[in-house]
């Protein structure tokens, strides 16, 4: 069926009236903002919602019939649902509160579909702490699969009289179409309006017990259980069974077994645990929720454990994937709260081979770039919250505060490059021409250049040889900026600058001062850019970018299409390239990732 260029998928078993009812609910602004799909087992509730999601998530779907997020609830805990929904809506969220704040701040209509709500790990808690508070936002609509009289259905209070579509009631099924479906499916038409009964399907068997599942696990030549070889499906069932009896046994101690099973089952099973491994799992949960590759899940978990539990990290592989963490420092909020990173940059001059990072206290710490070892601090006139920093080729540190003010910390000894007076003059000239400054980056090996700046109007500013050059690159503010110098074959200048900028518009742009910027962004993602980095590796120049939903993307610029996507768990606030190492700074700490 096609409607105005929108191709609507077929809906079998005579359920066209039910599908039209859902469309009518979506179309009617006066309809209750909660629609509950009910019916007995096998009545086709999940099938109907799957059809709605398929119809409501195409590029051609009209705006009033669009489904914006899907939360498969079967087996899921509240945490797992929050992680998944956050990723779908473009925010890194660990708890319901921040997620609800984001939804409240964006008043556009939002439709969420929740299949199998009754099968959630804690359906009542999921409703009370997340779904019902969502319905208190006037622009949010929910369509949920929940049986009448069940714990989930009874927990909703925000909508007094929800719409109910009970598939056991005959008005939601076309009898003639049901009979035609039954004839082709080999079903009994007398089962109308229930597809499951018509097909003679029995109720699903109860889940297997732990001893039954253990019997399926292979053993080593010594006769021991080889849980690591169990496979994702069986290992996931083992986690679920262990959670039912309240004893995780050998699953609890081996971090690889956490990564090899599906995250929904692991998350539900470790609810309430407060050991180092459970805390690491909770911290990286937003990166795991939608990740299908066990090798990637292992890499993410290992990255966190490197900075919190090195012994557990050693149990996870360092080969077989496209990236691996080399070192990490994390704050667990208990022992080292200043491990959090607001901004970071690669050092030069007296800070060569170092990283400079800002922390929540307003201090600037120095780290060994190769190992992450702490070296010292930069002496500042007055520490305060910083939104960016850069180090010139001469070793001068330029800091950008939250109000757009730039501050200069002169090097202890002068090296080739702009001396402090000339550099301050350059900063003053840029500030006089720019809107509020929002980002800063230095380009090494160009001694006559001052750091580049981005501003709230989307403009990037470059100063060299006494001249300011400016280009508008973004719609909205520049939120991130980075630069490097490239070899200039056949030119008088030995090296030329390349700037990479990210914006509130989600775009990543490249600009070489003195040239016209590229017409199109090199990358675009539907969320604000939170950090960029640009560098040169053995494979050529690369650009890395991070967005507000936690995605980090590394893109090679040597003409091929080699792209690496990764997530580390928290939102990434800062990036830097040190050779093949991509350094990521987050509210929880910092890690260096070898991107091969």
N, C-alpha and C positions, 0 to 999 in steps of 0.2 A: 504494500500500500504506500502511495506517495501523496504527500500533502504539501503544496507550495514549494516543491523542490526538496522536501524533507522525506526521506525514505523511512517508513515505519516498519520495523521487523514484524514478521507474521507471529500471531499469538494463537497457539493450537488449543485443542480440547474444548472448542466453543467458548473460550474465555473472552471473546471480543467485548461483551458488555462490561466485564470487569476492567478491561483495559480502558474503555471509553470512560468509565466512572473515575479512574485515576486521572485521566486527562481533564475531565470536568472539574475534579478537585483542584488540580494545578491551575486551571484557567480562572477559577472563581475567587476573586480577592476577598469575598465575604465568607468563604468556607473556613471551617475550623483549621487551625494551623497544624493540627495533629491528625494524621490519617492512620488508622490501625487496621492492618490486614490480618484477619483471623480465619479460623477453620481447623478442622481436625487433621491429624497426620496424613500426609499423602494427598491433600486437597489441592496442592499446587501453589501454595503461598510463595515459596522461594522461587518457583518458576516465574510467577507473575512479577515479582520484584526484579528478577534478573532481566526480564523483558523491558521493564520500565527503565532500568539503568542503561540497557543497550540502546533504547530509543532516545534517552535523555542526555546522552553524552557524546553525540556526534557533532561535527562542525556545523551541520545544517539545522540542528535542533533550535526551534524558536526559544527566545529568552524566557517566556513564561512557562515553558515545559522542560527547562533544563534542570538536570540533577547535578549538583555541584560536588558532592562527596558521597562515598559509599563506605559503610562501616560493617563489614561482615562480623557479626557478634559471636558466632559459635565458638565456644571455648575461650573467648577473650576476656581478660581482666580489664578493669578500668584503665590501668596504665597503658596497656597495649592499644586500647581504643584511642586514648588521647594522643599517643605517638603517631598512630596512623592518620588520624584526622588532622593533626598539626601539619604533617607532611603534605597532605592533600590541599590544605588551605594556605600553605606557604609560610608556616611559622614553626620554629622549633619549640615544642611544648612538652613539659614533663608532668604537669599537673593540670587539673581542669581550670583553675583560676586564670592563669595567663591566656589559655585558649579562649575562654569566655570573654576576656577583655578584648582580644583581637576581634572576635566576632561582633562584639558590641560596638567597636570603633568603626567598623565597616558596615554601613547601613543598607548596603545593597541586598536585594532578595537572595536568600541562601536556602536551597533545598537539600536535605540530607536523607539518604535511604539507609535503613538499618535492618537487613535481613537477619532472621534467626535470633532475635533478641532473647527469647526464652532460653536459648542454649548458651548464653554468656556464662562466664565463670561466676559472676555475681550480678544477675540481671537487675535486682532491685537497687543495688548500690550504683550501678551504671546509670539507671534512670534518675535516682535521687541526686547524684553529685554532678552529672553532666547533661543528660538529655533533657530532663525537666527544666533545669536552669536555662538551657538554650531556648526553650519554648517561651521563656519570659522576655525574650528579645523579639520585638514585633515584626522583624523582617525575616525570621527563621521559620521554616516549615520542616516537619519530619513526617516521613512515611515509614512505619515500622511494622515488622512481622511479630505479633505477640498475641497469644491466645487470650480469649475472654476469661476473666477470673484468675489469670496467672499472676505471679508476683510482679512481673514487669508491667503489665497493663494496669494493675492496681496502684502502682507507685507514681503514675503520672497525675499531677495536680494542677499544672499551669494552664491547661486547656480543659475547661469544665465539661464540655460536651463534644468529644472528638468524633470525627467521621469514622465509621466502622464499615469495613468491607469484609463480610463473612462469606468465604467461598463455599461453605456448606449450604448457603441459601440459594435456591434455584434461579433467582432473578439475575444472578451474575454470570450465568452460563446460557448460551444459545443452544436449545435442545437439538435442532436440526444439524447444526455444525458439530455438536458433540457426537451425534450419531455417525456423521460422516468421518469424524476423527476415529471413533471406535472401530469402524469398519476397516480402516486402513491400518490401525494399530493392533488389530486382533484383540480388542477389548470388548467387554460386555456392555452394551448400551444401557442395560438396566441399572448400571451403577451410577447413572446420572444423579447429581452433577459432580460426582467425585471421581476424578481420573484414577487415583490410586486403587480404589475398590474395584473399578472397572477392569483394571489390569491384574487384579488378584494379588496385589502386592501386600505382603504381610508387614507388620510393624518391624522396624529395624531391630536387630538383635542387640542385647545389652553389650556395652564395651567389654573387651576381653580383660581378664584379670591379669595382674602382674606375673604370677607363675606361668600362665599360658604364654604370655609374651616372652618371658625369659627363655622358654623352651625353644623359641624360634631364633635365638641369638647364637651365632657361630662361636666356636671355642678355639682357643689357641692349641698348638700341639701339646702344651702342658695341661690342657683341660680347663683353662681359665676362660671366663666369658670375654669375648672380644667385642665390647660395646662400640668401639670406634668403627668397627666394620659392619654395624647393624643396618646401616642405610637410614636415610632421613625419615621415611614413613614409619618404620618400626621403632626407631629411636624416639620419634615424637609420641607414639602410642605409649612407650615406656614412661616418658615424662608425665603424660596425662594420668596413667595408672598410678605412678608414684605419688602424684599430687592427691589422688582420691584416698589413698591410705595414709597420707601424711608422713611418708618416709621416702626421701629421695635416694637413700642408700649411696651406691658408688657414683651416681649421677652428680651429686652435689660437689664432689671434690675435683673433678676433671673439667677444666674450662673448655677443652675441645668438644666435650659432649654437650655443652651449652650451645656452642656454635653450630654443631652438626644437625641439631633438631630445629624444627620450625619455631620461630621466636614467640608466637602466641602461646604455645604450650609451655615453653620454658618460663615465660613471664608469669603465667598463672601459677605455675608450680612453686616459684620462688617468692611469691607474695609474702611479705612480712619478715623475710630474712634480712639480717643486717651485718653479714660478714663482708670481707673485702671483695669477694667475687660478686656477690649480689649487688653491692654498691656500684661496682664497675659496670655491671649489666644495666642497672638503672640509669647510669650516666650516659651510656651510649645507645639507650633504647630507641630514640628517634631515628638513629641511623640503621637500626636493625629491623624496624617494624615492617618495612616493605621490601627488604633485601632478600631476593630468592637464592643467592649464591652462598653456600656454606663457607667457601674459601674467603669470600669478602667479609662475611660475618666474623670469621676467625681473625682476620686482619684488623677489623674495627675493635674487637674485644682485646686483642693483644696490644693495640696502641694505648688503650686506657690502662691496662695492667702494667705496662712498662713503667709508668710513673707512680704506681700505687702498690703493686705486688709483683716484683720481678720474678719470683719463683713460679708464680702461676703463669706469668707471661711466657716463661721458658717452655711450658707445656704446649704452646701453640706454634704452628709452623711459621717459618720465615721464607719459605719458597712456595712456588706454585701459583702465586697471584701476580697481579700487575703492579702492586705497590706493597711496601712494608715499612713500618715505622722503625727508625733507628734509635731515637731517644725521645723521652717525654717527661714533662713535669706537670703534675696535676694537683689541684687543691681539692680536698674532700670537705672543705668548709670547717675542718676541725683542727688540723695541724699546720696548714700553710695557706691561709686565705690570700696572701699576696702573690700566689702563683698565677692568679688570674691576669689576663693580658687585655689591655685596651688598644694598644698600637704596638707595632714592632717594625724594625728596619735593619738592614745589613749595615754594619759599621765600615768606616774607612778612616784613613789617617791613623791617629793613635788608637782607633778602635778596629783596626783591620783584623779580619778573621773572627769578629765578634758580632753578636746580635744585641741590639738595644731594645728593651721592652718597657712599656709603661705598665704600672699596676694601679689598683684602686686607691692607694694612698697618695697618688700623684708622684711617686718616685719613678726614676728611670734606672732599671737594672741592666747590667751587662752579662751576657752568657757566651760561653765558648760555642761557636757556631757548629763545630763538628761533634760535640758531645753533650751540649746543653748545660755543662757545669757552670755554676754561678761564679762570676769573677769579681764583681763589685757594683758600684753605683755611680751615676753621674751627679756631680755636685750642682744643684740647682739653686737659683736665688730664692724661689718660693714655690715649692711643690704644689701642684693643683691638678685637677682632672684634665687630662690631655686627650684630644681626639686624633692626633697624628704627630709623627716626628720623622725627621730625615737627617742624614749625616752627609755633609759635603765632602768632596775629595780631599779637602784640607783638614777634615776632622771636626769642623764646626757642627754643633747639634742645633737644629732648628725645630722648635716645638710649636704645635698649634693647639690652643686651648678650646674649650667648649663654646666660647663666645666669638671665635674667629680671630683671636689675637695671636700674633706670632712672636715668639721669644727666642733669642739667640744666646747660645752658650758657646763662648769662644774656645778654641783649642788651647791646650797648655803651651804648645809651641807652634809657630807658624810653619806651614808646609805649602807646597805649590797650590795655588787656588786663590779665590777672592779673600782678601784679608778682612777681618771683622767689620771695619768701618765701611768698606765697599759693599760687603754683604748686607749690612744693615740698611744701607742706602737702597739696595735692590729690593729688599723686603718692603721698605716704605713706599717705593714707587709702585710695586704690585698692589699693595693694600689700598693705595690711592685710586687705582683704576678698577678694582674688583668690587663685587658685592661681598657679602660676608664670606670669609674664607672657610672652606669646609674640608679640604684635603691638601696634603703636601707630599712631595716626593723629590728626592735628589737623584741626579744622574752622575754616577762616578766617571772618572777619567776625562771629564770636561771641566778643567780648572777655571775657565772664564764664565761658567754658567752658575746661576743661583738655583736653589730648588724651585721646582714648578709647583703651582698651586691650582686647586679647583675651587669654585665658589658656588654660592647658593643659587645663582642664575644659570648654572649649567655650563659655565665658561672655564676653560683651562688657560692659565697664564704662564708664559715662559720668558725668562730674562737671560740675555747673553750679550756681551759687548755693549752694555749700557742701554740696550733697547728691550722694551716689553712687547711681546707678541701674544695675542689672545685669540682663541677660537671657541665658539659656542659648539659644544659637542653633545649636550644632553638636554632633554626636556625635564626641567626640575633640577635639583641640586646635584653637583658632583659629590658622590659619596665615597669614592676611593680613587687613588692615583698611584702610579708607579712608573719608573723609568729605567732605561738602560742605554748604553752606547753601543752602536754597531760599527763594525769595520766598514769604511767607505772606500771601496776600490775605485780608482780612477778619479778621485776628488782630491782637492788640495788639503781639505781637512782630514786628519787621520781617522776620526771617528765622528759619527753623527748621532744625535739623540733620537730615541724612540720612546714616546709616552703612551701608556695604557691607562684609560680612565673608565670608571664605572659610575653609574648614576642611579638616582631614584627611579628612573624609567626602566631599570632592568637591563640596560644595554651596556656592552663593553666596547669601547672605541679605541682605535689606534691613531696616533698623530705624530708625524715627524715635523717639529717646528721648522719653518721655512718652506714647507710644502702644503698643498691642499689636503685636508683630512679625507680619508676614505668615505665614500658616500654611505656605505652600509656598515652597521656594527659587525664586529667579528663574532659576536655572541649576543644572544638575547634570551632572557628567561623571565617569566612573568612575575618577578619579585625584585625588590630593590637589591642592588649590588652592595655588599658589605665590605669587600676587600678585593684588591687586585695585586698581582705581582708580575713582573716581566724579567726574564733573564736569558742567558745563553748557556745551553748544554752542549754535550758532544754531538747531539743530533740537530743542533741549530737553535734559533730563538724560540722561546716558549712564552705563553701568557697564561697565567692562572687567575681565576676569578671565583669569588664566593658570593652566594646570595642569601637572603634572609631565611630561606627555608632549609638552610644547612648544606645545600649542594656546593661542592667545590669541583671546578672543571679545569683541567690542564689541557691546553691546546698548542700543538706544534705549528709554527708558522713557515715551515720549509716547503710548503706546497702540497703536502699530503693532507689526509683527513684524520690523522691520528688524534683521538680525543680520549682523555681519561676522566671519568666521573667518580667521585668518592665522597663519602661523608664520614665524619669522626664522632658524631653524636651531638655536641653542642653547636650553637651557631658560631660561625667563624668571623671574628672581628678584624683580623689582620693576616696578611700573607707576606712571605718573602722567599726569594729564590737564592739558594747558595749552591751553585753547581747543579747537581742532580737532586739536591734536597729541596723539598717544598716545606717550608716552616709555616705552621698554622697556629694562630693565636686565638684563644677563645676565652669566654668568661670563666672557664674552669682551669685554664693553663695553656701550655704550649707543647707542640710535638713536631718533630722533624720526620718527614716521610720521603723515603727513597722511591722515586717514580720510575726507576729502571729506564 
